[in-house]
Amino acid sequence: MDNFLERPTETRRERAQERLEALIRDNRFTIAVVFPLVGAFTLVASAEGWLPEPLAFNPLLILFGTLVMRSPLLVGIAPRVGWWALGCLGVLTAYTYAIELVGVRTDRPYGAFEYAVQLGPMLLGEVPVALPLFFVPLVLNAYLLTLLLLGPRGSNPLLRLPVAIAAVVAIDLVLDPAAVAIGFWAFDGGGVFYGVPATNYLGWVLSGTVAVVLVDLAFDREALLSRVRSCVFVLDDLVSFVLLWGAINLLYGNWIPAAVAGGFCVALVATGRYDRETFLTGLPDGG
């Protein structure tokens, strides 16, 4: 009787998953390329005063665009998110809010900074409510890319975890200079790396370490890697990230961050899933 009652629920979930996967596969280029390029233009136009007030840095547009670009990752890993994974990701979400609140109030561990653009509703009036939507997927992208590139060597946590942490910090090497350039947030007194202080990256080593460890605990690594290998679009969110923030860095002459974004492009191509057939047609890679 229990199996009979569970079967319709599982069937509905599987059908919903199949429909979402088909939707993303059919629109991969739009989601992973068109959205971030339009987003880069819109953000730069907002920063330069080219857009009228209702559209400039419109938080609803920012949140909508971010959610669309995150959708390949969220749908891609959904079949591997059980109760244990939800619990670990819940802890990571709480940690994300906590460390950001500490950072805003105490200037540690990232250095003294403040948000200059309203990124949607603010928790306690200090940090964006949508902060986990901005941060957690970056960690997941770094972790999944690490698993794919390391292959069998990824079974060694002494290699897997440091590489994933380094990837998270590298992601911020791309993100923060571009965000500072367009005025998303600002560090008091600026910084030596395109307006970003070195303390910010030390803070990201700390937060990245905690986040990567929690993600590593959240999933059955072999099951997750199997899913990542078979889901051709799961890293498209990282493609969007590279195009969006890499383009902004190029436009503002942030050459080192742009080069790091280029390094991620090379890494993505090395996964073997961004040839013309798999990317433009949405066909699976057989993996």
C-alpha positions in Angstrom: 0.0 0.0 0.0 2.8 2.4 0.8 4.5 1.9 -2.5 1.1 2.4 -4.3 0.6 5.7 -2.5 4.2 6.9 -3.2 4.1 6.1 -6.9 1.8 8.9 -8.1 3.9 11.5 -6.2 7.1 10.2 -7.7 5.6 10.1 -11.1 4.4 13.7 -10.9 7.9 14.8 -9.7 9.6 12.9 -12.5 7.3 14.4 -15.1 7.8 17.9 -13.8 11.6 17.3 -13.9 11.4 16.1 -17.5 9.4 19.1 -18.6 11.8 21.5 -16.9 14.8 19.7 -18.5 13.2 19.9 -21.9 12.5 23.6 -21.5 16.1 24.3 -20.6 17.6 22.1 -23.3 15.4 23.8 -25.9 16.5 27.3 -24.7 20.1 26.7 -23.8 21.5 29.5 -26.0 19.0 32.0 -24.8 19.5 31.3 -21.2 23.3 30.9 -21.2 24.3 33.5 -23.8 21.5 36.0 -24.6 20.5 36.6 -21.0 24.0 37.4 -19.6 24.9 39.6 -22.6 21.7 41.6 -22.3 22.3 41.7 -18.5 25.8 43.0 -19.0 24.6 45.7 -21.3 21.8 46.7 -18.9 24.0 46.8 -15.9 26.6 48.9 -17.7 23.9 51.2 -19.1 22.5 51.6 -15.6 26.0 52.4 -14.2 26.7 55.0 -16.9 23.3 56.7 -16.6 22.0 55.6 -20.0 18.8 54.1 -18.7 15.8 56.0 -17.2 15.3 55.7 -13.4 12.6 52.9 -13.4 14.9 50.6 -15.4 18.3 51.5 -14.0 19.4 48.7 -11.6 15.8 47.6 -11.3 15.9 45.0 -8.6 13.0 42.9 -10.1 14.9 42.7 -13.4 18.1 41.8 -11.6 16.4 39.0 -9.6 14.5 37.7 -12.6 17.6 37.6 -14.8 19.6 35.9 -12.1 16.9 33.3 -11.5 16.7 32.5 -15.2 20.5 32.1 -15.5 20.5 29.9 -12.3 17.8 27.6 -13.7 20.1 25.1 -15.5 22.0 24.5 -12.3 19.0 24.3 -10.1 17.1 21.9 -12.4 20.3 20.0 -13.2 21.1 19.0 -9.6 17.4 18.7 -8.4 17.3 14.9 -8.8 20.2 14.6 -6.3 18.8 16.9 -3.7 17.3 14.8 -0.9 16.5 15.7 2.7 20.1 15.4 3.8 21.3 17.7 1.0 18.5 20.2 1.8 19.6 20.3 5.4 23.3 20.9 4.5 22.3 23.6 1.9 20.0 25.1 4.6 23.0 25.4 6.9 25.0 27.0 4.1 22.2 29.5 3.5 22.1 30.4 7.2 25.9 30.7 7.2 25.7 32.9 4.1 23.4 35.4 5.8 25.4 35.3 9.0 28.8 35.9 7.6 27.5 38.7 5.4 25.8 40.4 8.4 29.0 40.1 10.3 30.9 41.6 7.4 28.6 44.6 7.0 28.6 45.3 10.8 32.3 44.6 11.7 34.2 45.0 8.4 35.4 41.4 8.9 36.3 39.1 7.1 35.9 40.9 3.8 37.0 44.4 4.7 34.8 47.5 5.1 32.2 47.6 2.3 28.6 48.7 1.7 25.9 47.9 -0.9 25.4 50.8 -3.2 22.6 49.3 -5.2 19.3 47.9 -3.9 19.4 44.2 -4.8 15.8 43.5 -3.9 14.5 43.4 -0.3 17.1 43.7 2.4 17.3 41.4 5.5 17.4 43.6 8.6 17.9 46.5 6.2 21.6 45.4 5.7 22.0 42.4 3.3 19.9 41.2 0.3 17.3 38.6 1.1 18.3 37.0 -2.2 21.9 36.7 -1.1 21.9 32.8 -1.2 20.7 33.0 -4.8 23.8 35.0 -5.6 26.3 33.1 -3.5 25.4 29.4 -3.2 25.2 28.7 -6.9 28.7 30.1 -7.3 30.0 27.5 -4.9 28.0 24.7 -6.5 29.4 25.7 -9.9 32.9 25.7 -8.7 32.4 22.3 -7.0 30.8 20.6 -10.0 33.4 22.0 -12.4 36.1 20.6 -10.0 34.5 17.1 -10.0 34.3 17.0 -13.8 37.9 18.2 -14.4 39.5 16.0 -11.7 37.7 12.9 -12.7 38.9 9.8 -10.7 41.4 12.0 -8.9 38.4 13.8 -7.3 37.9 10.9 -5.0 40.8 12.3 -2.9 39.4 15.0 -0.6 42.9 16.4 0.0 42.9 17.3 -3.7 39.2 17.8 -4.3 38.5 20.3 -1.6 41.4 22.7 -2.1 40.8 22.8 -5.8 37.1 23.6 -5.3 38.0 26.3 -2.8 40.5 27.8 -5.2 37.8 27.8 -7.9 35.4 29.7 -5.6 38.0 32.3 -4.9 38.8 32.6 -8.6 35.1 33.2 -9.2 35.3 36.1 -6.9 38.4 37.4 -8.7 36.0 37.8 -11.6 32.9 39.0 -9.7 34.1 41.7 -7.2 36.1 43.9 -9.6 33.2 44.0 -12.1 30.6 44.6 -9.3 32.7 47.5 -7.9 33.2 48.9 -11.4 29.4 49.2 -12.0 28.7 50.3 -8.4 26.9 47.3 -7.0 29.0 47.7 -3.8 32.1 49.6 -2.7 35.0 49.0 -0.4 35.9 51.9 1.9 39.3 53.2 0.7 39.2 51.0 -2.4 41.7 48.3 -2.8 44.8 47.2 -4.7 43.0 44.8 -7.0 40.7 47.0 -9.2 39.2 48.6 -6.1 39.0 45.4 -4.1 41.2 45.0 -1.0 43.3 41.8 -0.4 41.3 41.3 2.8 38.2 40.5 0.7 39.9 37.5 -0.8 41.1 36.3 2.5 37.5 36.5 3.6 36.5 34.5 0.6 39.0 31.8 1.4 37.2 31.5 4.8 33.7 31.6 3.5 34.6 29.4 0.5 36.1 26.8 2.7 33.1 26.5 4.9 30.8 26.5 1.8 32.7 23.9 -0.1 32.9 21.6 2.9 29.1 21.8 3.4 28.4 21.1 -0.3 30.8 18.2 -0.2 28.9 16.8 2.8 25.5 17.4 1.2 25.8 15.0 -1.7 26.8 11.5 -2.5 29.7 12.5 -4.7 29.5 9.5 -7.1 25.8 10.0 -7.6 26.2 13.7 -8.1 29.1 13.2 -10.6 27.0 10.7 -12.5 24.2 13.2 -12.8 26.6 16.0 -13.8 28.1 13.9 -16.5 24.6 13.0 -18.0 23.1 16.5 -17.7 24.6 18.5 -20.5 23.3 21.9 -19.3 24.1 21.7 -15.6 27.1 24.1 -15.9 25.4 26.6 -18.1 25.0 28.9 -15.1 28.8 29.1 -15.0 28.7 30.0 -18.7 26.3 32.8 -17.9 28.5 34.0 -15.1 31.6 34.1 -17.2 29.9 36.0 -20.0 28.1 38.5 -17.8 30.9 39.5 -15.4 33.7 38.8 -17.9 32.1 41.2 -20.4 31.8 43.9 -17.7 35.4 43.5 -16.7 36.5 43.8 -20.4 34.4 47.0 -20.9 36.0 48.6 -17.8 39.5 47.5 -18.6 39.8 45.0 -15.7 42.2 42.8 -17.6 43.3 40.3 -15.0 39.7 39.5 -13.9 38.8 39.2 -17.6 41.7 36.8 -18.1 40.5 34.7 -15.1 37.1 34.6 -16.8 38.8 33.4 -19.9 40.4 30.7 -17.9 37.0 29.5 -16.8 36.0 29.4 -20.5 38.9 27.1 -21.2 38.0 24.9 -18.3 34.4 24.7 -19.5 35.5 23.7 -23.0 37.7 21.1 -21.4 34.6 19.4 -20.0 33.7 18.4 -23.5 30.1 19.7 -23.5 30.4 23.0 -25.2 30.9 22.0 -28.8 28.4 23.2 -31.4 26.2 20.1 -31.4 25.6 19.9 -27.6 25.3 23.6 -27.0 23.4 25.0 -29.9 21.1 22.1 -30.5 20.5 21.1 -26.9 21.2 17.4 -27.6 22.7 15.4 -24.8 26.4 14.5 -24.9 25.8 10.9 -24.3 27.6 11.2 -21.0 
